[in-house]
Amino acid sequence: MKERTKKILLILLFIAITFLIAFILYYLFFRPFIAPPPPAPPIAVVPPTGLPAVPPAINIPALPAVPIVPPGIRPEIPTVPVVPTVPGPTISNTATGGITSFNTLVDTQTANPVLAANGRDLNYYDATTGFFYTITPDGQKKLFSDQPFKNVSNSVWSPNRQKVILEYPDGSKQLYDFNQKKSITLPSNWVDFVFSNDNKMIGFKNFRIDPENRYIAIANANGGNYQELQAIGDRQLDVHMTWSPNNKYIALYRDSLDSGRSEIYPIGFNNENYNKLIVEGRDFRFLWTPTGNKLVYSVFNSLSNYNPNLWVANTSPDALGTGRMSLDLSTWADKCAVASETIIYCAVPRTLEMGSGFRPDMADETPDDFYKIDLSTNRKELIAQPLFPTTVNQIFVSSDNKILYWQEKTSGQIKKLNL
């Protein structure tokens, strides 16, 4: 057989095998196993004749008869139990110990607020306008002076509010007399000013370049009659300028006693050798009672979890350091205001993280509550929980003890609460 013929036969055989395999696959997998049924013949519709058949009757039991109520008698109606309502917290507009509403008197940033000379209004500086203003308890705002003072960084008022020492970012200082409308330039190396109780003199630190020439000094309010009282060297940060209400002390000097205590030395006007006051901790902050015979102060130590604790002690020269007593309130003395010789009001943080004595800014957004403290009995009374969270920077009480003012920490706004 020729080679050509052999190839043709092989091709034909391959085609036949392929058709055979395709047939087998169709037969096994694609062929329908059951033939579809033939279509059903159409159903003839026969119109009905006569009435439709009725299903057998069902016996339904009769409902009980409704009783008939005789005339004049009201039918008894079942009562639904009343769910008692739980009253919400009572909100008071005066400080009576619970949740208390308060008012915003100034809704813009303020600086260096002080109680006005009348003991009822509040003076403050507005850095945006450069003017000093007075705000009344009912929110009436007026210019304290028509003289603007731009870019004031700090202001120190005389007790009668007729004079103010203005400090500027470049270190310059001036004393302005609102009655006379006159200003006096003060040396730039004079710092940490205080006024005498009669408004006629000022105390300060003369912070010269050389530490051996740095002194606590006093002068007339116009800068004349300069007197150096006490050398301070390089310990200026431990000297707290304060003209005590009893005119006995011009400053308080703090020195470390040990790891947990400090010594406070009053500095007088005539080189007196006063007794020292021992305080239980660091970060000494204070305020005087009106006579100067008591000192309210705050310090912190390990026993207070390094949080501030409030204390009181006698400070008259013949009883200095006696009567020392913890008030058991965790707050700073500069969040308190003195109302009388025995009564103070304080803003107390609701919570304090351990170590806030080292870092007071940790409490900058912690809400405060207000307490009234009787220094003669150590009795503490929660007088107000502010309706909205507020954090106190400075606090003031009116001379009639009816109004509590404060400057808010973060906003600088002035708030008022009725006592």
C-alpha positions in Angstrom: 0.0 0.0 0.0 1.3 3.3 -1.0 2.3 5.8 1.7 -0.3 8.4 0.4 -3.1 5.9 0.6 -2.1 5.0 4.2 -2.3 8.6 5.3 -5.8 9.1 3.8 -7.1 6.0 5.6 -5.7 7.2 8.9 -7.4 10.5 8.6 -10.7 8.9 7.7 -10.3 6.6 10.8 -9.6 9.6 13.1 -12.7 11.4 11.8 -14.9 8.3 12.4 -13.5 7.8 15.9 -14.2 11.5 16.7 -17.9 11.2 15.5 -18.2 8.0 17.6 -17.0 9.7 20.8 -19.2 12.7 20.2 -22.3 10.4 19.9 -21.4 8.5 23.0 -21.1 11.8 25.0 -24.4 13.1 23.7 -26.1 9.8 24.5 -24.8 9.6 28.1 -25.1 13.3 29.2 -27.3 15.4 26.9 -30.1 13.1 25.7 -33.4 13.7 27.7 -34.3 10.6 29.7 -38.1 11.2 29.9 -40.1 12.5 27.0 -42.2 15.6 27.9 -45.9 14.8 28.4 -48.4 15.7 25.6 -50.3 19.0 26.1 -53.5 18.7 28.1 -56.7 19.2 26.2 -58.6 22.6 26.9 -61.2 22.4 29.7 -64.6 23.3 28.6 -66.3 26.0 30.7 -70.0 25.1 31.5 -72.1 28.0 32.7 -73.8 27.2 36.1 -77.4 26.4 36.4 -79.5 27.1 39.5 -78.4 28.2 42.9 -74.9 27.4 44.3 -74.6 24.6 46.8 -74.5 25.9 50.5 -72.0 24.2 52.9 -73.4 22.7 56.1 -74.2 25.1 59.0 -71.8 25.7 61.8 -73.0 26.1 65.4 -71.6 29.3 66.9 -72.0 29.7 70.7 -73.8 32.9 71.9 -71.8 35.6 73.6 -72.7 36.4 77.3 -75.2 39.2 77.6 -73.8 42.6 78.6 -75.2 43.7 81.9 -77.4 46.7 81.8 -76.4 49.4 84.3 -79.3 51.0 86.1 -79.8 54.7 85.5 -77.8 57.0 87.9 -75.1 54.5 88.5 -71.7 55.0 86.7 -70.1 51.8 85.5 -66.9 50.9 87.2 -63.8 51.6 85.0 -60.7 49.7 85.7 -57.9 52.0 86.9 -54.4 52.0 85.3 -51.5 52.3 87.8 -49.8 55.6 87.6 -46.0 55.5 87.1 -44.4 57.9 89.5 -42.2 60.6 87.9 -38.6 61.0 89.2 -37.8 64.7 89.6 -34.6 66.0 88.0 -31.9 67.8 89.9 -32.9 71.2 91.3 -31.1 74.1 89.8 -30.7 77.2 92.0 -29.7 80.7 91.1 -28.0 81.2 94.4 -25.2 79.2 96.2 -27.2 76.8 98.4 -25.0 73.7 98.0 -26.3 72.1 94.9 -26.3 72.7 91.1 -26.1 76.5 90.7 -26.5 78.7 87.6 -24.2 81.5 86.9 -23.9 84.4 84.5 -21.2 85.5 82.0 -20.6 89.2 82.4 -17.8 89.6 79.9 -17.7 87.1 77.0 -14.3 88.2 75.7 -10.7 87.7 76.9 -9.9 89.9 79.9 -6.6 90.5 81.8 -5.7 91.5 85.4 -9.2 91.8 86.8 -9.5 93.4 90.3 -12.4 94.2 92.6 -13.4 97.9 92.1 -13.0 100.5 94.8 -16.7 100.3 95.7 -16.2 96.6 96.6 -19.0 95.6 94.2 -18.0 96.1 90.6 -15.0 94.6 88.8 -12.2 96.4 86.8 -10.3 94.6 84.0 -8.1 95.3 81.0 -9.1 94.5 77.4 -5.9 93.9 75.4 -7.9 94.1 72.1 -9.0 97.7 72.7 -6.3 98.8 75.1 -8.8 100.2 77.5 -9.6 99.5 81.2 -13.3 98.8 81.8 -15.6 98.4 84.8 -18.4 95.8 84.8 -21.3 95.9 87.2 -23.1 92.8 88.8 -25.9 93.3 86.3 -23.6 93.3 83.3 -23.3 97.0 82.6 -20.0 97.7 81.0 -18.4 101.2 81.0 -14.9 102.7 80.4 -12.9 103.0 83.5 -10.7 105.6 81.8 -10.8 107.2 78.3 -7.0 106.8 78.2 -5.9 103.8 76.1 -2.9 101.7 77.0 -1.7 99.5 74.2 0.1 96.2 74.6 0.1 96.0 78.4 1.4 92.7 79.7 0.7 93.1 83.4 -1.0 95.7 85.7 -0.7 96.2 89.4 -3.4 98.3 91.1 -3.3 100.5 94.2 -5.8 99.6 96.9 -8.0 102.6 96.1 -7.8 101.8 92.3 -6.7 105.4 91.6 -3.2 104.3 90.5 -1.9 101.5 88.4 1.6 100.3 87.4 1.7 99.1 83.8 4.3 96.7 82.5 5.1 96.1 78.9 6.6 93.2 76.9 9.8 95.2 76.3 10.4 95.5 80.1 9.4 99.2 80.4 7.1 100.3 83.2 5.0 103.3 84.0 2.9 104.4 86.9 -0.4 106.1 85.8 -2.5 108.2 88.1 -6.1 108.2 86.9 -7.2 111.2 89.0 -4.4 113.4 87.8 -4.2 111.7 84.4 -0.4 111.7 84.6 2.1 108.9 84.0 5.6 108.4 85.5 8.2 106.2 84.0 9.8 103.7 86.4 13.2 101.9 86.0 13.0 98.8 84.0 15.0 96.8 86.6 12.2 97.3 89.2 10.0 94.2 89.2 7.3 92.5 91.3 5.5 95.6 92.5 3.2 96.0 95.4 1.4 99.1 96.8 1.3 100.2 100.4 -2.1 100.1 102.1 -2.3 103.9 102.1 -1.6 104.0 98.3 1.4 106.3 98.8 4.4 103.9 98.4 5.4 101.0 96.3 7.6 98.0 97.1 9.5 96.0 94.6 12.7 94.0 93.8 15.5 96.0 92.3 16.8 93.4 89.9 20.1 94.7 88.8 22.5 92.8 86.6 24.9 91.9 89.4 23.3 89.6 92.0 25.2 91.3 94.9 23.4 94.5 94.0 19.9 93.1 94.0 17.6 94.3 96.8 14.1 94.4 98.2 13.3 98.1 98.1 10.6 100.7 98.6 9.9 104.1 97.2 7.2 106.8 97.0 4.6 106.1 94.4 6.2 108.7 92.1 9.5 106.8 92.3 11.2 109.1 94.8 12.6 108.5 98.3 14.1 105.1 97.2 15.2 102.8 100.1 16.9 99.4 100.0 15.7 97.1 102.7 17.2 93.6 102.2 19.7 92.1 99.8 18.4 89.1 97.9 21.3 88.0 95.7 20.3 85.3 93.3 17.4 84.1 95.4 14.9 86.4 93.8 12.5 83.5 92.9 12.2 82.6 96.6 11.2 86.2 97.6 7.5 86.9 97.5 6.7 90.6 97.5 3.7 91.5 99.7 2.8 94.6 101.7 1.1 92.9 104.6 -2.2 94.5 105.8 -0.7 95.1 109.3 2.2 97.0 107.7 4.7 94.7 109.4 6.1 92.8 106.4 7.2 93.8 102.9 8.1 90.3 101.7 8.2 86.6 102.6 11.3 84.6 101.9 11.1 80.9 101.4 14.0 78.5 102.1 14.1 74.7 102.0 14.2 72.9 105.3 14.3 69.3 104.1 12.8 67.2 101.3 9.2 67.8 102.5 9.2 71.1 104.3 10.1 74.8 103.8 10.8 77.7 106.1 9.1 81.1 105.5 10.9 84.2 106.8 9.0 87.5 107.0 11.0 90.5 106.0 10.2 93.7 107.8 10.9 97.4 107.1 13.5 97.9 109.8 15.7 94.8 109.7 13.6 93.0 112.3 14.4 89.5 113.4 11.0 87.8 113.1 10.3 84.1 113.9 10.0 81.8 110.9 7.0 79.8 109.7 7.5 76.2 108.8 5.2 74.9 106.0 4.7 71.3 104.9 5.8 71.4 101.3 6.7 73.4 98.2 5.2 75.8 95.8 4.3 78.3 98.6 1.3 80.5 97.5 -0.6 82.7 100.0 -3.1 85.4 100.8 -3.7 87.6 103.9 -6.8 88.0 106.0 -7.8 91.7 106.3 -5.9 92.3 109.6 -2.8 90.5 108.4 -2.9 88.3 111.5 -3.6 85.1 109.5 -2.1 83.7 106.4 -4.0 81.2 104.1 -1.5 79.3 102.0 -1.1 76.2 99.8 1.8 73.8 99.5 2.3 70.2 98.2 4.3 67.2 99.4 4.4 63.4 99.1 1.6 63.1 101.8 -0.8 65.0 99.5 0.2 62.9 96.4 2.1 66.0 95.3 -1.1 67.9 94.9 -1.8 71.3 96.6 -3.2 71.4 100.0 -4.7 74.4 101.8 -3.4 75.6 105.2 -3.9 78.5 107.7 -1.5 79.9 110.3 -1.2 82.9 112.6 1.2 85.6 111.3 1.1 88.5 113.8 4.7 89.1 115.0 4.0 87.9 118.6 2.2 84.6 117.3 4.0 83.9 114.1 3.7 80.3 113.1 1.2 79.3 115.7 -2.3 77.9 115.0 -1.0 76.1 111.9 -3.8 73.9 110.6 -4.6 72.0 107.4 -7.9 72.9 105.8 -8.0 69.5 103.9 -8.9 71.0 100.6 -6.9 70.2 97.5 -6.6 73.6 95.8 -4.2 76.5 95.3 -4.4 79.6 97.5 -4.7 81.9 94.5 -8.0 80.2 93.7 -9.4 81.6 96.9 -10.8 85.0 98.0 -10.9 86.4 101.5 -14.3 87.7 102.7 -13.5 88.5 106.3 -11.0 87.6 109.0 -12.7 84.1 109.4 -14.4 83.4 106.0 -12.8 82.6 102.7 -14.3 81.2 99.4 -12.3 78.8 97.3 -12.6 77.2 93.9 -11.7 73.5 94.4 -11.0 71.2 91.4 -13.3 68.2 91.3 -10.4 65.9 90.6 -6.7 66.3 90.5 -4.1 63.9 88.9 -1.2 63.0 91.1 1.6 65.5 90.7 -0.5 68.5 89.8 1.6 70.5 92.4 4.5 70.2 90.1 2.3 70.9 87.0 -0.6 73.2 87.8 -1.5 73.3 84.1 -2.7 69.7 84.4 -5.8 71.2 86.1 -6.4 74.0 83.5 -9.5 72.3 82.2 -10.7 70.5 85.4 -14.1 71.8 86.5 -14.2 73.6 89.9 -16.7 73.6 92.7 -17.1 76.4 95.2 -16.5 76.0 99.0 -17.0 78.3 101.9 -14.4 77.9 104.7 -14.7 79.1 108.3 -11.1 79.6 109.5 -12.1 79.8 113.1 -13.7 76.3 113.1 -12.2 74.7 110.0 -15.7 74.0 108.8 -15.9 73.5 105.0 -19.2 73.8 103.1 -19.8 73.0 99.5 -21.9 76.0 98.4 -22.2 75.6 94.6 -21.7 73.1 91.9 -21.7 75.2 88.7 -24.4 74.2 86.2 -21.8 74.2 83.4 -18.1 73.2 83.8 -15.9 76.2 84.6 -12.3 76.5 85.7 -11.2 79.4 87.9 -8.1 81.5 87.3 -8.8 84.3 89.7 -11.7 84.7 92.2 -13.2 87.7 94.0 -15.9 88.2 96.5 -17.9 91.5 96.8 -17.5 93.5 100.0 -21.2 92.7 100.9 -20.5 88.9 100.5 -23.4 88.6 98.0 -21.5 88.1 94.7 -18.7 85.8 93.7 -16.8 86.8 90.6 -14.2 84.8 88.8 -12.0 85.0 85.6 -12.2 81.7 83.7 -8.8 80.0 83.1 -8.9 79.2 79.4 -11.4 81.7 78.0 -10.5 84.7 80.2 -14.2 85.5 80.5 -15.7 87.1 83.6 -18.4 85.0 85.4 -20.7 85.8 88.3 -22.5 83.7 90.9 -24.9 84.9 93.5 -24.1 83.9 97.1 
